Amino acid sequence: MQQKNYEYINIEQKWQKKWVEEKIYETNKTKEKKFFIHFAYPGVSGYLHVGHMRGFTYCDIISRYKRMTGCNVLFPAGFHASGIPSIGFAKKVERKDKLTIDSLKEYGCNAEQIKKLTDPLEVVKYFGNVYVEDYWKKFGFLIDYNRVMSTISPGYKKFIQWQFLKLKEENLLIQKQHFAPFCPNCGPVAVDKSETDISKGGSSEILEFTTIKFKMKDGTILPAATLRPETIFGVTNMWVNPDVKYVKAKIDDEVWICSKEALNKLKYQLDNVQPLNETVKGKDLIGKTCIIPMVNREIPILSGPFANPNVATGVVMSVPAHAPYDWIALGEAKADILPITIIDVKGFGTNPAKQVCNELKITSQSETDKLDEATEIVYKKEFHTGYLNKNCGSYAGIKISDIKDDVKNEIISQKLATPMREFSEEVICRCGEKVVIKQIPDQWFIKYSDQKLTEQSKKHVEKMNIYPLEYKEQLPGVLDWFDDRACIRQGSWLGTEFPFKKGWIIEPISDSTLYPAYYVISKYVNSGQIKPEEMTEEFFNYIFLGKGKPKNQVWSEIRKDFEYWYPVDINLGGKEHKTVHFPVFLMNHVAIMPQKRWPQGIFVHWWVTQKGKEKISKSKGGAEHIAQAATTYGVDAMRLYYAHIGSPFVDVEWDSEAVTKYKNKIANVYKLILQLLRVENVEDENLDRWLKSIMNRHIQKIVDAFENFDLRVASNEIFFECQKNLQWYIKRGGGNKKILNEFIDSWIRLMTPVAPHLSEELWHKNKESFVSNENFPRFNNKDISIEDEVGEYLLSELINDANEILKVTKIKPKKICIYTSPSWKEQVFKRAIQLESEGKLNVGLLIKETLSNPDMKNIAKQVSQYVGKLPGEVKKLNENDKQRYSVDIDSKKYLENAIGYLKKTFSCEIKIYNANDKDIYDPANKFRFAIPLRPAIYIE
Ligand SMILES: [Zn+2]
């Protein structure tokens, strides 16, 4: 019969519509067990790509599985609209950025809509709608859509302000001087790996240089910045770039000469910086001298074309005995200057830099890789085993590893130097401007360094379910390292106003810590049962902390909901959250909530990358639109792709060919099931029992995998192994309608979490309910029939062996004779397995034991040959095989039942013999080779 194709687009849309119409996503508090899962809500920065759907899909698969196991599941979602992304987007629309406008048009926005998107609030509204309608609903997610929320809604802002009141009460809000990333166009920005605000430099760190003031004859300061201020004693000269135009500036009551770029940075870091409209050519400085502060030695200024105006001050101090770069530069400058050794290291001569440069055969400044290596070698050795020597005044004799900030503090306190901060790599704002570091004298911080908070959080990690385990092991270290976080910014950001400083906004990481708790309330806000005005400190104190009394029935209901749903069972998010979001999510709960409301679990997933291991990003091109991918491949195919293509804990490469294979897989399963629903009824006792048994094996394995959130193993079992066994059943001539229907019924339910649309469509071929609301199959021990499993295994292995022989010998068989193993071998094999499990398998003893049976005496030679091989055979077995060998089945009888199938398979005559003791004397000795589950085969 002609099979209809699987019309996935119509089918998927049909079920999505019905699920939403029937509101099957709503929670139902009548059930006993609850499960609260959410994903780290996405920022509102534009269209998402197929990579984002990986984590969202995991969340839906897990939550659907939990629903079907009888849990009452809360799976809410929202948007992280705080911060700068939507403002950045609106700005791009305003300046008619071509890529942005094109992407909007391509998505179907008309001119009028595009015009609206110059308003950041409209951007949030627009993309909020795209995420819900075009991504989550179109992927069939059973998110509780009654609870959708945004971080810039009035209620959420009240919630955030309450949190900061609580942090203050706990003495976890503090003020201190701060140096923060700052964009001259946009104001403060966050530099972190999630790159919310910036377009480049997310892993950059702020390095603290010591800028040492070298004084020239006329009193002008030539500042040079270093990370190793103790090397000041070994400075022999200065390097300035002859081709750079340096500038002068008045800083406090001094006049400095530095690069223009340096002055731009210093302006943001130091007080009282006044540019003096005066430039100095680098080449005019060369040949002059200056004095090393504290050391009071006069040194020459030399030409160093490598002095980069973009790095620190653009002026470099030279320490040729300890800095390989300086040593080589000095050689190339042909200057007549002697290096000064200030650090003694065992094994290094008087000039460590020279020695390492010679060893690595470095001759030119252009060999930067080798020079970096040399610098590293010298630095490490000096740090671990070096001492400052007699050239270092009062510091002589101090170990380098002990010196820490001593020299730095001294020269800074004497005003002979000042700190200067610099990024470890360039940071570019989303607006395109270079990000600088700016001083804020009284910045507010959340005090994550608080010892009690850190210890409590670390201790709680031990009790949490964290996937993967590797992250659970890392997290305490991350918490230790996690420093105070500047939590407010000034400028035009979306977000909540800081309650203790007017005009300052709480930054986006700090307003997304406790947010799952707000999902409990958002439902009541969305339905209008509670108004933001009513959400006072008293309200939140009652809801979350159980303090005070409810003002009305709604308060009581919300409190009950909170007590029922909280804590969060799983917070799922991408690996970019490991060092920022997850730590603050945990610590803020510990800081504010009662202990029994602290999070129970975290699930981290890795990324979908593009070819070449890059994170997918639109700026780098090539990402497919989600809605487009959904129609090209089908939603279930994509869901299966995410679940099956690799472990959640590795990056996977987006591969449209692979997704197409999953698309075909979905269509094949559909066709197969339709075909099976129409088979003619045939019964075969063994085979039918086998199918039931094997289905239960699958169920056991799948449930185990789901319980450990191992979606890859679960989906492999469901979509590949189940089908394989079902095909075997059909090939073997199975066709018991009742058993098949049971199998299909279970199979569809097993598929539902991963491929809900396909499952719903197949389920409705003969049922009325939603399979999404059905129970997940359960393992049933009484349906297990090991004998039949072993029998089918025997048969399939026999066929493999025979095929192997036919392949090698190229015989076209007329007759195949099969000789099953004599029963004594089965008994001995079983005994050997038992002895091995007890650690007592001994060949000599086993032979003796076997020969104690008088009937065996005649075949003593065979017994000893056979038993001699057993230890090796037994060792090769896995647990499944061991179980198979320890079952008694009548192999001959089993194969005789399948003789029709064997005949069909080989198209020839089949003879089956059983070796009884008498047959052992068969002159052809064919039985000698028959062992349990491996009959001997003779082909004529
Ligand atoms: Zn900017």
Boltz pocket constraint, residues with backbone or C-beta under 6 A from the ligand:
constraints:
  - pocket:
      binder: B
      contacts: [[A, 183], [A, 184], [A, 185], [A, 186], [A, 187], [A, 429], [A, 430], [A, 431], [A, 432], [A, 433]]
      max_distance: 6.0
